[in-house]
Amino acid sequence: MTRASPRYGFALLGGVQMTLIFTLASLAVPLPRIGAEFRLERAELILLSAAYGLTFAGLLLLGGRLADRYGGRRILTTGLLVFGAASTLAPLTPGYESLLAARFGQGVGAALVAPAAMAVLRHLLPEPAAYGRAMATWGGLSVFGATAGNLLSGVIAAATSWRGTFAVPVAVALAALLLAPRLLPATPPGRGRSLDLPGALLATTGITLASYGLVLTDAHPWGSVPVLLPLVAGLALLVAFGALERRTADPLLPPDFLRDGRRVLGLAAIGLTAAGTATVFVLLSLSLQERPGWDELLTSAAFVPFAAVLLGSGRLAGPLIGRYGPGRVTATGLGAAALGLGLLAATGFDASVPYAYGLLPGLLLLPAGGALSFAGAAVLATDGVPAHRAGLAGGVLNTAMELGPTVLFAALLTLGGDAVSVAAAAALFAALATAVLRAK
């Protein structure tokens, strides 16, 4: 291995990105075990599941600015230290409060690592064509990380305990810390750039509060004080953030960054694809474990074809984007995913329909479309981004990936049953596919 090798450096950064998303999903299947061990109420389980994502999403824009200001590799290393330390403490926690704090800590570290990894990647692959191919793969890695989190967490929890699921982020963080100096370039700091601390405070607090309010809709009505108070306060802070950014000389999120219509559609596709995949995993995991004879291990096994198709489609995405362009590939992926979601809505939640006919067709189409959508959308969202904004691009892309599931899941749950929610998601995928096709 050579210093700053593009091949090995990309493999390292890609493994780290997959692990961040793996960690987001890793408690989904073993959550009932944790609740039984600590005797937790539903609201406590919801907060425990969401804690990582709350700090992850809330701090991503600041993490991107820090990477652009102080250098990607420096912030990457700092984030890995925080992420690794929190992941080490999590399985050693004796109770709910300390486990919750560790999950929050993981999110803080991840919010530094994710945008910093993309900033380093931009310096590792300075040629636009090579960077574009890398981003096509990057999108698929994120979806695969979420799938692996859902699959492996059930297997690990069944073989050991829920505490064993934290071994993966600990091992990856340690390996990345050891290999980063050899495989990754030292990225220069962005001299003269301010941190825009007022903007960072408004964005972080606003995103976190609004996300927390949406998470609580699973346990409280939309019109209740526990939901409305953080939701309204968070939205008000985000409005104030937008107004501040228009008057700031060096804003945290420059308004012109989102004036590119294709970039906005790419970010929307990333958020929707992440949301659709997460919604299906959560609803189907709960539905399957309510059926007689279905446990954590069998539930995880049901998603193995999903993972296999996702991996295969991800390998095809890059060549397809090179031949047909990111817009067409994104739209095609969204359309295929819409069809898969429609099939799952029709038969996936009916226990009387055999797995091979009720679940499997949708579980094959959804990942095929999702991999293409994510890959194409990642290229759309980062196309033309200069090197000094690579951290910003990473922060915005990952924010879309984090907020998508939170916003859509909360909205879909208000519609009623599981099948209705998934059918509504299918309609959104189809509508966005049409919008991407029509965009110039």
C-alpha positions as CSV (number, residue, x, y, z in Angstrom):
1,M,0.0,0.0,0.0
2,T,1.2,3.5,-0.8
3,R,0.6,6.7,0.8
4,A,-2.6,8.4,-0.3
5,S,-3.5,5.5,-2.7
6,P,-6.8,6.4,-4.4
7,R,-7.9,2.7,-4.4
8,Y,-7.2,1.9,-0.8
9,G,-8.1,5.4,0.4
10,F,-11.5,5.1,-1.2
11,A,-12.0,1.7,0.3
12,L,-11.2,3.0,3.7
13,L,-13.5,6.1,3.4
14,G,-16.2,3.9,1.9
15,G,-16.0,1.4,4.8
16,V,-16.2,4.3,7.3
17,Q,-19.3,5.7,5.6
18,M,-21.0,2.3,5.5
19,T,-20.3,1.9,9.2
20,L,-21.8,5.3,10.1
21,I,-25.1,4.3,8.4
22,F,-24.8,0.7,9.8
23,T,-24.7,2.2,13.3
24,L,-27.8,4.2,12.6
25,A,-29.8,1.1,11.9
26,S,-28.0,-1.3,14.2
27,L,-30.5,-1.1,17.1
28,A,-33.6,-1.5,15.0
29,V,-34.0,-5.3,15.3
30,P,-32.6,-5.8,18.9
31,L,-34.5,-2.8,20.4
32,P,-37.2,-5.1,22.0
33,R,-34.4,-6.9,23.9
34,I,-33.0,-3.6,25.2
35,G,-36.5,-2.6,26.3
36,A,-37.0,-5.8,28.2
37,E,-33.6,-5.7,29.9
38,F,-33.9,-2.1,31.1
39,R,-37.7,-2.2,31.5
40,L,-38.2,0.8,29.1
41,E,-41.4,2.5,28.1
42,R,-42.2,2.9,24.4
43,A,-41.3,6.6,24.5
44,E,-37.9,5.8,26.0
45,L,-37.2,3.2,23.2
46,I,-38.1,5.7,20.6
47,L,-35.7,8.2,22.0
48,L,-33.0,5.6,22.3
49,S,-33.4,4.6,18.7
50,A,-33.4,8.2,17.5
51,A,-30.6,9.6,19.7
52,Y,-27.8,8.8,17.2
53,G,-29.7,10.3,14.3
54,L,-30.7,13.4,16.2
55,T,-27.1,14.6,16.9
56,F,-25.9,13.2,13.6
57,A,-28.3,15.2,11.6
58,G,-28.2,18.3,13.8
59,L,-24.4,18.8,13.6
60,L,-23.7,17.8,10.0
61,L,-23.6,21.3,8.6
62,L,-21.2,22.4,11.3
63,G,-19.2,19.3,10.7
64,G,-18.9,20.2,7.0
65,R,-17.8,23.7,7.8
66,L,-15.2,22.4,10.3
67,A,-13.8,20.1,7.6
68,D,-13.6,22.9,5.0
69,R,-12.0,25.2,7.6
70,Y,-9.5,23.0,9.4
71,G,-8.9,20.3,6.8
72,G,-10.8,17.1,6.1
73,R,-8.3,14.6,7.5
74,R,-7.9,16.4,10.8
75,I,-11.7,16.6,11.4
76,L,-12.0,13.0,10.2
77,T,-9.5,11.8,12.8
78,T,-11.2,13.9,15.5
79,G,-14.6,12.5,14.6
80,L,-13.3,8.9,14.6
81,L,-11.9,9.4,18.1
82,V,-15.3,10.6,19.4
83,F,-17.3,8.0,17.5
84,G,-15.0,5.2,18.6
85,A,-14.9,6.2,22.2
86,A,-18.7,6.4,22.4
87,S,-19.1,3.1,20.6
88,T,-16.7,1.5,23.1
89,L,-18.6,2.9,26.1
90,A,-22.1,2.0,24.8
91,P,-21.9,-1.8,25.4
92,L,-20.4,-1.2,28.9
93,T,-23.3,0.9,30.0
94,P,-25.2,-0.3,33.1
95,G,-28.5,1.5,32.3
96,Y,-30.7,3.4,30.0
97,E,-29.4,6.9,30.7
98,S,-25.7,6.0,30.0
99,L,-26.6,4.1,26.9
100,L,-28.6,7.1,25.7
101,A,-25.6,9.4,26.3
102,A,-23.4,7.0,24.4
103,R,-25.7,7.0,21.4
104,F,-25.8,10.8,21.4
105,G,-21.9,10.7,21.5
106,Q,-21.8,8.4,18.5
107,G,-23.9,10.9,16.6
108,V,-21.6,13.7,17.4
109,G,-18.6,11.8,16.1
110,A,-20.5,10.7,13.0
111,A,-21.5,14.3,12.2
112,L,-17.8,15.2,12.1
113,V,-16.7,12.0,10.2
114,A,-19.3,12.0,7.4
115,P,-18.6,15.4,5.8
116,A,-14.9,15.2,6.5
117,A,-14.7,11.9,4.6
118,M,-16.2,13.5,1.5
119,A,-13.8,16.4,1.9
120,V,-10.9,14.0,1.9
121,L,-12.3,12.1,-1.0
122,R,-12.4,15.2,-3.1
123,H,-8.7,15.7,-2.5
124,L,-8.0,12.0,-3.0
125,L,-9.7,12.1,-6.4
126,P,-9.2,15.6,-7.8
127,E,-10.2,14.8,-11.4
128,P,-13.9,15.5,-11.9
129,A,-14.6,12.3,-13.8
130,A,-12.9,10.1,-11.2
131,Y,-14.8,11.9,-8.4
132,G,-18.1,11.5,-10.2
133,R,-17.5,7.7,-10.5
134,A,-16.6,7.6,-6.8
135,M,-19.8,9.4,-5.9
136,A,-21.9,6.9,-7.9
137,T,-20.4,4.2,-5.7
138,W,-20.7,6.3,-2.5
139,G,-24.5,6.5,-2.8
140,G,-24.8,2.7,-3.0
141,L,-22.5,2.2,0.0
142,S,-24.8,4.3,2.2
143,V,-27.8,2.2,1.4
144,F,-25.8,-1.0,1.8
145,G,-24.7,0.2,5.2
146,A,-28.3,0.6,6.4
147,T,-29.2,-2.8,5.0
148,A,-26.2,-4.4,6.7
149,G,-27.2,-2.7,10.0
150,N,-30.6,-4.3,9.9
151,L,-29.4,-7.7,8.8
152,L,-26.3,-8.1,11.0
153,S,-27.8,-6.6,14.1
154,G,-30.4,-9.3,14.3
155,V,-27.7,-12.0,13.7
156,I,-25.3,-10.6,16.3
157,A,-28.0,-10.0,18.8
158,A,-29.3,-13.6,18.4
159,A,-25.7,-15.1,18.7
160,T,-24.5,-12.9,21.6
161,S,-26.6,-9.9,22.8
162,W,-27.5,-6.4,21.7
163,R,-24.2,-5.2,23.2
164,G,-22.3,-7.2,20.5
165,T,-23.7,-4.9,17.8
166,F,-21.3,-2.2,18.9
167,A,-18.2,-4.3,18.0
168,V,-18.5,-3.3,14.4
169,P,-18.2,0.5,14.8
170,V,-15.4,0.1,17.4
171,A,-13.4,-2.1,15.0
172,V,-13.9,0.1,12.0
173,A,-13.1,3.3,14.0
174,L,-9.9,1.8,15.3
175,A,-8.8,0.5,11.9
176,A,-9.5,3.8,10.2
177,L,-7.5,5.7,12.9
178,L,-4.5,3.5,12.2
179,L,-4.7,3.5,8.4
180,A,-5.7,7.1,7.7
181,P,-2.2,8.6,8.0
182,R,-0.9,6.1,5.5
183,L,-3.8,6.0,3.0
184,L,-5.4,9.5,3.0
185,P,-3.9,12.8,1.9
186,A,-3.4,15.6,4.3
187,T,-6.0,18.1,3.2
188,P,-5.2,21.8,3.5
189,P,-7.2,24.1,5.8
190,G,-9.5,26.8,4.3
191,R,-7.7,29.8,5.5
192,G,-9.7,32.9,6.2
193,R,-13.1,31.1,6.5
194,S,-15.2,31.9,9.5
195,L,-17.1,29.2,11.4
196,D,-20.4,31.2,11.3
197,L,-21.1,30.1,14.9
198,P,-24.5,31.9,15.1
199,G,-25.6,30.0,12.0
200,A,-24.3,26.8,13.3
201,L,-26.1,27.2,16.6
202,L,-29.4,28.0,14.8
203,A,-29.1,25.1,12.3
204,T,-28.0,22.6,14.9
205,T,-30.7,23.5,17.4
206,G,-33.4,23.9,14.8
207,I,-32.7,20.5,13.1
208,T,-32.4,18.7,16.4
209,L,-35.6,20.1,17.9
210,A,-37.7,19.7,14.8
211,S,-36.4,16.1,14.3
212,Y,-37.2,15.3,18.0
213,G,-40.7,16.6,17.6
214,L,-41.2,14.4,14.6
215,V,-39.8,11.4,16.4
216,L,-42.3,11.9,19.2
217,T,-45.3,11.6,16.8
218,D,-44.9,7.8,17.2
219,A,-45.9,8.1,20.8
220,H,-48.0,11.3,21.0
221,P,-50.6,13.0,18.8
222,W,-49.5,15.7,16.4
223,G,-51.5,18.3,18.3
224,S,-49.9,17.4,21.7
225,V,-47.5,19.7,23.6
226,P,-44.6,17.2,23.6
227,V,-44.8,17.2,19.7
228,L,-45.7,20.8,19.0
229,L,-43.3,22.5,21.3
230,P,-40.0,21.2,19.9
231,L,-41.4,21.0,16.3
232,V,-42.6,24.6,16.2
233,A,-39.5,25.9,18.0
234,G,-37.2,24.0,15.7
235,L,-39.0,25.3,12.6
236,A,-38.8,28.8,13.9
237,L,-35.1,28.5,14.4
238,L,-34.6,27.1,10.9
239,V,-36.5,30.1,9.5
240,A,-34.2,32.4,11.5
241,F,-31.2,30.4,10.2
242,G,-32.3,31.0,6.6
243,A,-32.7,34.7,7.1
244,L,-29.3,34.9,8.8
245,E,-27.5,33.1,6.1
246,R,-28.7,35.6,3.5
247,R,-27.1,38.4,5.4
248,T,-23.9,36.7,6.5
249,A,-20.7,37.3,4.5
250,D,-19.4,33.7,4.8
251,P,-22.6,31.7,5.6
252,L,-22.6,28.1,6.8
253,L,-25.0,27.1,4.0
254,P,-24.5,29.5,1.1
255,P,-27.9,30.2,-0.6
256,D,-26.4,29.7,-4.1
257,F,-25.5,26.1,-3.2
258,L,-29.2,25.1,-3.4
259,R,-30.1,27.2,-6.5
260,D,-29.1,24.3,-8.8
261,G,-32.4,22.5,-9.5
262,R,-30.7,19.2,-10.4
263,R,-28.8,19.4,-7.1
264,V,-32.1,19.9,-5.2
265,L,-33.7,17.0,-6.9
266,G,-30.7,14.9,-6.2
267,L,-30.9,15.7,-2.5
268,A,-34.6,15.0,-2.5
269,A,-34.0,11.6,-4.1
270,I,-31.4,10.8,-1.5
271,G,-33.7,11.7,1.3
272,L,-36.7,9.9,-0.2
273,T,-34.7,6.7,-1.0
274,A,-33.3,6.6,2.5
275,A,-36.7,7.2,4.0
276,G,-38.4,4.6,1.9
277,T,-35.8,1.9,2.7
278,A,-35.9,2.8,6.4
279,T,-39.7,2.8,6.5
280,V,-39.9,-0.7,5.0
281,F,-37.3,-2.1,7.3
282,V,-38.9,-0.8,10.4
283,L,-42.5,-1.7,9.5
284,L,-41.7,-5.1,8.1
285,S,-39.3,-6.0,11.0
286,L,-42.1,-5.3,13.5
287,S,-44.8,-7.0,11.3
288,L,-42.7,-10.1,10.8
289,Q,-41.8,-10.5,14.5
290,E,-45.5,-10.5,15.3
291,R,-46.1,-13.6,13.2
292,P,-45.9,-17.0,14.9
293,G,-42.4,-18.6,14.6
294,W,-40.7,-15.4,13.5
295,D,-37.8,-14.3,15.7
296,E,-34.9,-11.8,15.2
297,L,-32.7,-14.3,13.2
298,L,-35.5,-15.3,10.8
299,T,-36.5,-11.7,10.3
300,S,-33.0,-10.8,9.4
301,A,-32.8,-13.7,7.0
302,A,-35.9,-12.5,5.2
303,F,-33.9,-9.5,4.1
304,V,-30.9,-11.4,2.7
305,P,-32.2,-11.3,-0.9
306,F,-32.7,-7.5,-0.5
307,A,-29.0,-7.2,0.4
308,A,-27.8,-9.4,-2.4
309,V,-29.8,-7.4,-5.0
310,L,-28.6,-4.1,-3.5
311,L,-25.0,-5.1,-3.8
312,G,-25.4,-6.3,-7.4
313,S,-27.3,-3.2,-8.5
314,G,-24.8,-1.0,-6.8
315,R,-22.0,-2.4,-8.9
316,L,-24.0,-1.7,-12.1
317,A,-24.9,1.9,-11.2
318,G,-21.5,3.4,-12.1
319,P,-21.4,2.1,-15.7
320,L,-25.1,3.0,-16.2
321,I,-24.5,6.5,-15.0
322,G,-21.5,6.9,-17.3
323,R,-23.6,5.7,-20.3
324,Y,-27.1,7.3,-19.6
325,G,-26.3,10.1,-17.2
326,P,-27.2,10.5,-13.5
327,G,-30.7,12.0,-14.2
328,R,-32.0,9.1,-16.1
329,V,-30.5,6.5,-13.8
330,T,-32.0,8.3,-10.8
331,A,-35.4,8.5,-12.3
332,T,-35.3,4.8,-13.4
333,G,-34.2,3.8,-9.9
334,L,-37.0,5.8,-8.3
335,G,-39.6,4.2,-10.7
336,A,-38.4,0.7,-9.9
337,A,-38.4,1.4,-6.2
338,A,-42.0,2.7,-6.5
339,L,-43.1,-0.5,-8.1
340,G,-41.3,-2.5,-5.4
341,L,-43.0,-0.5,-2.6
342,G,-46.4,-0.9,-4.4
343,L,-46.0,-4.7,-4.3
344,L,-45.0,-4.7,-0.7
345,A,-48.0,-2.5,0.1
346,A,-50.3,-5.0,-1.7
347,T,-49.1,-8.3,-0.2
348,G,-46.1,-7.8,2.1
349,F,-48.1,-7.3,5.3
350,D,-50.5,-10.1,4.7
351,A,-49.4,-13.0,6.9
352,S,-51.6,-15.4,4.8
353,V,-49.5,-14.9,1.7
354,P,-46.4,-17.0,1.4
355,Y,-43.0,-15.2,1.6
356,A,-42.0,-16.1,-1.9
357,Y,-45.1,-14.4,-3.3
358,G,-46.0,-11.8,-0.7
359,L,-42.6,-10.3,0.3
360,L,-39.9,-11.5,-2.1
361,P,-40.9,-9.7,-5.3
362,G,-41.0,-6.3,-3.5
363,L,-37.8,-7.0,-1.6
364,L,-36.1,-7.6,-5.0
365,L,-37.4,-4.6,-6.8
366,L,-37.0,-2.0,-4.0
367,P,-33.2,-2.5,-3.5
368,A,-32.6,-2.7,-7.3
369,G,-34.3,0.7,-7.7
370,G,-32.9,2.1,-4.5
371,A,-29.3,1.4,-5.4
372,L,-29.7,3.1,-8.8
373,S,-31.5,6.1,-7.3
374,F,-29.0,6.6,-4.5
375,A,-26.0,6.4,-6.9
376,G,-27.4,8.7,-9.5
377,A,-28.7,11.2,-6.9
378,A,-25.3,11.3,-5.2
379,V,-23.8,12.4,-8.5
380,L,-26.5,15.0,-9.1
381,A,-26.1,16.4,-5.6
382,T,-22.3,16.8,-5.8
383,D,-21.8,17.6,-9.5
384,G,-19.7,20.8,-9.9
385,V,-18.9,21.3,-6.2
386,P,-15.4,22.9,-5.9
387,A,-12.9,21.3,-3.5
388,H,-13.2,24.1,-0.9
389,R,-16.9,23.2,-0.6
390,A,-16.5,19.4,-0.4
391,G,-17.2,19.4,3.4
392,L,-20.3,21.5,2.8
393,A,-21.5,19.0,0.1
394,G,-20.9,16.1,2.5
395,G,-22.8,17.8,5.3
396,V,-25.8,18.6,3.1
397,L,-25.9,15.2,1.4
398,N,-25.8,13.4,4.8
399,T,-28.3,15.8,6.3
400,A,-30.7,14.8,3.5
401,M,-30.0,11.2,4.2
402,E,-30.7,11.6,7.9
403,L,-33.7,13.9,7.8
404,G,-35.5,12.0,5.0
405,P,-36.4,9.0,7.1
406,T,-37.3,11.2,10.1
407,V,-39.7,13.5,8.2
408,L,-41.3,10.9,6.0
409,F,-41.7,8.2,8.6
410,A,-43.5,10.6,10.9
411,A,-45.7,11.8,8.1
412,L,-46.5,8.3,6.8
413,L,-47.5,7.0,10.2
414,T,-50.4,9.5,10.4
415,L,-52.0,7.8,7.4
416,G,-53.1,4.7,9.2
417,G,-52.0,1.1,8.6
418,D,-48.6,-0.2,7.4
419,A,-49.7,-1.0,3.9
420,V,-51.3,2.4,3.4
421,S,-48.0,4.1,4.6
422,V,-45.9,2.1,2.1
423,A,-48.4,2.7,-0.7
424,A,-48.1,6.5,0.0
425,A,-44.3,6.2,-0.2
426,A,-44.6,4.4,-3.5
427,A,-46.7,7.4,-4.9
428,L,-44.0,9.8,-3.7
429,F,-41.3,7.8,-5.4
430,A,-43.2,7.8,-8.7
431,A,-43.9,11.6,-8.5
432,L,-40.2,12.4,-7.9
433,A,-39.1,10.1,-10.7
434,T,-41.3,12.1,-13.1
435,A,-39.8,15.4,-11.7
436,V,-36.2,14.2,-12.3
437,L,-37.0,13.1,-15.8
438,R,-38.4,16.5,-16.7
439,A,-35.6,18.4,-15.1
440,K,-33.0,19.9,-17.5
